Amino acid sequence: MSIIYFDCVGGASGDMILGSLVALGVPLPEIERKLRALPLEGVALRSTTVKRHGFDALQLHVDAEESRSHRHFTEIRRMLEGGALPPRVLRRALGTFELLGRCEAEVHGTTLEQVHFHEVGAVDSIVDIVGTAWALEILQVDRCHASVIPQGRGFVQAAHGTLPVPAPATVRILEGAAVRMTEIEAELTTPTGAALLRTLCDTIGGPVGIRPRRTGVATGARDLAERPNIVRALLGEALAPEEDGAVEVLETTIDDMNPQLYGHLTESLFQSGAREVFLTPVQMKKGRPGVLVTAICEPSSAHAVLERLFAESTTIGVRVRHEGRVELARAISEVETPLGRIRVKTAVLPSGEERRIPEYEDLKRLAQAAGRPLVEVMDEVRSFLHESARTTM
């Protein structure tokens, strides 16, 4: 399992996070090509190398012909959903914007649909968020973790006026996360940087066992006197298979909601960080039919998932329980099959036997391209994988 550890030495911003992944080896032209699926005008990416307290750090620059400085959340959502993004890229990018939008709405007294993104609706912030989601996909990163997130002090100029540092939205986004307050007179962590870390990372400030393969170092425009203004991204594997872990299980029973809303509810819970969501028909009081909604997530995502569950359903109470979890060691690789290239998840059973599972979205893509029934393509690919494993034993 490939993981990324973001070491937020000098804080975090969107361009620093994306820059650290580019410094790991993600080609800028590839990110630029992926971003062309979005209706953005004349976007070009370039990078320079600068010194930060002895570190050679990549500084990312976004050049764009577009001059728009604001968008509504609904416009950004339509843009991303119409951009033909892979499911995980869409989930990571849209989840970041939704978290950012909800927190901006709360601190400014409006709603998610009505929130008016200013700085974060500009093209460079869209590039930072969607580009980061794409970079993680190109690196085939399964999970992310981050260090304690440092905060500065002072004031910053924004569209709403002069704001204290950390900005109100940043404080709201990082509620419940591990932060370190400093006396440095600068905005060390921006709302976009905070939203990316909170959405992407399973843990913030916790111990992480990693065997690093590569390190990418990136910086922002500011050169701090007190410390290197850098983010270090460490790419590697977990030290051991994740046999033990914990999840939060959120459950509620509902008998008064329009059935048409359950699809949207499920989608929203996944976007807010749920790893599993399922619906179970149940019989409730007075013999009424109802639905048991169950969402399973990492402890770090429980708050966001719980908020989404209350916002998108008619429930007035949710049961929460902490449960242990045992997982098989697993990895994702790309395999060339007679029908085309697909991603394959390999899980290692306690006996040492490997179980290979082709990715559903890739199978569907092959079936559509060949004009064949999906079930036939599934059987053919699985037979090929079984035969390949048998001949390599």
N, C-alpha and C positions, 0 to 999 in steps of 0.2 A: 504494500500500500504506500503510494507516494504521498508525502505530507510536506507542507510548507510551514516554517516557523518565522513569523514576522517579528524581528527584534527592533522595537520602536525606540531607538537610541535617542533621537531628537524629536520624537512625536510622530505624527502621521498625517499625510494629506493624500488626495487622490492621485496626483501626479507622482508622488514619492512611492506609493504602493505599486502602481503600474510600472514605474521606472525600475523598481527593484526586480520585477519579473522580467523586464527586458534585459536587465543586467545579467540575469540568469541564463540568457540565451534565446529568449523569444524574439524572432526577427521583427523589427519594426515594420518592414514592408508587408509582412503577413498580417499584423494587426490592422494596418491601414487598409489592406484589401478586405478584411472581414468587416470593417466599419462602413464600407461602401454600400452595404445592404441597408443602411439607415439613411433617411432623407436629410443628410447634412451636406452643406455646400462647401466644396473645396477644402476638405480636411487633409492636412499633411502633418506627419510626425517626424521629428528629428531629435537627435540627442547630442549632447556634448559631455566631455569629461572634465570635472572640476575637482579641486582639492578641498577637503573638509577636515581640518585637524590631522593632516597626514594621510587621510583616506582618499583614494581615487574613487570618485562617486559619479554615477551617471545622472545627468540632469535632463529631464524630458521636456521637450518644447512642443506645443500644439499650435499649428498655424491653420487658420481657417478664414475663408472668404466671408462666411456667414457672420452677421453682426448682431443677431438676436441675443439678448441677455436674459430672457425669461421664458418659461413655458409652464403650463399647468400640468399637474400630475397625470390627468387623464390623457393629455396629448402625448406625454412621454410613454405612457403605457401602450397607447395605440401604436406608437412608433416602434417599440420593442416587439410587440406581438405581431406586427406586420413585417418584421425584419428577418424572417426565416431563421431564427436563432435555434441552435440545438436546445433540447429541454433543460439541460443543466446550466448552460450559459444564460438562457432566459430566466431561470429560477434565481440564479445568483444576482443578475443585474436588476431584475424587477423587484426582488426582495430588498435590495439595497435602496432603490428609489422609494419603495413603499415605506420602509422604516424611516427614511429621511423625511418623506412627505408627512407621515403621521406625527412625527416629533415637531416638525416645523409648524404643522397645523395647530398642535396643542399649545405651543408657546406663543402663537400669534392669534389664538382664539377663533380658529376657523375649522373647516372640515378637510379631509383628505382630498375629496373631489374638487374643492374650491381653492385649495392651497396654491399660491402663486409662487413657483420657484423663481428665484432671482439668480444669484450666483450659481446655484446648483443646476439651473435650467439652461445655463449657457453651454455652448458646444464643447468647451474644454472639460467640463464636469461630466457630460455624457460620454465623451471619449474616455475619461479616466475610469468610469464605472463599467461601461460595456467592454472597454479594452481590457480591464483587469479580469472580467469574467472569461473573455476569450483567451487571455494569456494562461489562465489556470487550466483551461480545457486543452490548449496546445501542449502544455507541460504534463497533462494527464494527472493533475493533482486531485486526490480524493478528499483530503481533509486539510484544514488550516488551523493554526494556533498562533497566538500572539503573546508577547511579553506584556508586563504592566505598561499602561499607556500614560506617558507624561503630559502634564498640562502646564501651560504658562499662566501669565497674569497680564493685566493692563487693559487696553481697549483696542477695538478693531472697527474700521469703517465698513458698513454693509448697506444694502439697499434700504433697510429699515432705520438707518441712522447709526449712531455710535453705540456699540455693544460691548459689554464687559467680556473679558477673556477668562475662562473658556466661554464661548458663545452659548446662549441659552439652549439652542438646538443640540449642541455638542453635549452639554450636561445631561439633557433629557435622553439622548441616544445611549449614553454610557452609564445610565442608572443601573446599578447592580454589577457593573464590571469593575475590574481592578485598575485604578488610576493612581498616579502619583502627582501631587500638587507641588509645583516648584515656584521659586521667586523670579524665574526668567521672564523678562518683559517682552513677550512675544506670543502669538497664537501658535503653539506647538502642534496642536491637533485640530484639524478643521472638521466641520460637520460631515463633509464627504468622506474624509479619512476615517472618522469614527464610525460612520454607517457601514463602510466597507468591512472594517474589522469586526464589527458586531454581527454583521450578516454572515460573513464567510467563516469566522473562527469558532471552532467547537469550544475552545478554552481561551481565556485571556488572563494572563498573570499566573497560570498554574504550571506545575512541573511537567515537562514534556521530554520523553526519551526519543531521540532522533539520531540516526547515523547519517550525517550530512554528506551529500555528493558534491554540491556546488553552492556558492554563496553569491548573491547579487546585491550590490550596494548602490543606493540611489539617494539623491538629495533634492531639496527644493531650492528656490531662489535665494532664501535667506542664509547667511553665514553667521551662526551664533558664536559669541565669544565664550560662552560657558561650557559648551559641549558640541560634538559633531552633530550637525543637523542632518542625520541620515536615518534611513530605514534599511536594515539588512534582512534579506530574504534567504533563509536556509532551506534548500531543497534536499530531501532525503527520504529514508524509510524509517518506520517505527523500529525501535530496538528489538521488540519482541512482538509476536502476534497478540492482538488485542483480545485476550481470552476473558478478561474480567472488565466489567464496566458498569455503568448505571444509566438509567433513562428515567424521564418523568412521563407518567401516563396520565393524560387528562381525559376525563369522561363526563358526558352529560346526556341525559335523556330528554328528548323533545317531542311534543305531540301537537304543537300549534304552529308549525312553520310550513310555508308553501313548499311542496316537494321540488318545485323548479329551482329553489335556491340551494339545494344540497350540493349540486355540482360546483357552483361558485364557491360555496363554503369549503369544500374539500380542496379546491385549487388554491384558495387563499391561505389555508393552513399549511399547505406544502410551501408556498412562497414565504411564509413567515418563519420557516425553519423546522416544521414537522418532518420526521423521517418516514413515518407511516401514518396514514389516516384511513379508517374504515368505518362503515355504517352497518349496524345490525338491527333488524326489525325486532321490536319488543312490544309486549302488551303492558300498558300502563294502567293507572287507576281508572275506575269506572269502565273498565274493558276497552279503553281507547287504544288504537294502534299507535305506536310511537317509533322513534328511531334512537338507538344508542350511538352517539358519535364518540369515537375514540381516536385520540391523537397521541402519538408517541414521539418524543423529541429528546435532544440532549438537554441536560440541566441548564446549560447556558442559554438555550433558546426558549425555555419554558415561559418566561414572562411575555415575550413577543407572541408566542402561539396562543397563550391564554387571552391576551388582549384581542387577538384576531377572532378567537372563538366567541367572545362576548360581542364584538362589533358586527360580525357577519351572521349571527344566529339569534333566535329569540330566547335563548336560555338565560336564566337568572342565577344559575349556580353550577359550578363545575367541581367534580371530585378530582383531587390530585394525589397521586401516590408515587413514591420513589421505589423503583424496582431494579434489581440486579440484572445484568445481561452477560451472556457468553457469546462471543463471536468467533467464527472461523477466520483464520488468516486468509487473505484474498488479495488479488492484484488484477488489474485490467491491462490487456495487451491487444494489439491489432494483429489480425490473422488474415492472410490472403486465402480465400476459398475459390472454388470454381465459379461461383456466382459473383464474386467481388470481395472487396476488403471490408471487414467488419471488426468491431470490438468484441472481445471475449473476456468474461470475468472468470478467473480461476480461483476456486475455493479449495483449501486443503483440509480434509477430514482428519479427525483425531488419529485415524489409522495410518495417516500419511498419504492416502489415496487422494488424487486430485479430481475435482468435479469442474467441468468446463461448461459455462453457460453463455450462449451468444446473446448480445444486447438486442432487446426486442425492437427498438427504433431502427437499428441497422437492418434487421430482418425485414421489417416492413418496407424500408427503402428499397431493398433488393427486389422484393416481391412486386412493388409498384413499377420499378424500372423494367422488370422482365415481363410484366403483365401476367403474372402467375398467381394462383391462390397462395395466401400467406402460409397456410398449413403445410403445403408441399415444400415451400422454401425452408420452413422450420425443420422438417424431417430430413431434407437433403443436407442442410448445413450441420445438423447434429450428427448425422451419419458420418459426414466428412471429418468432423472433430473427433468422433469416437475412433474412426479408423486411423487418423493421424496419431492419436495418443497411443493406440495399440502398436503401430509400427515403430514408434520411437522408444518403446519399452525395452 
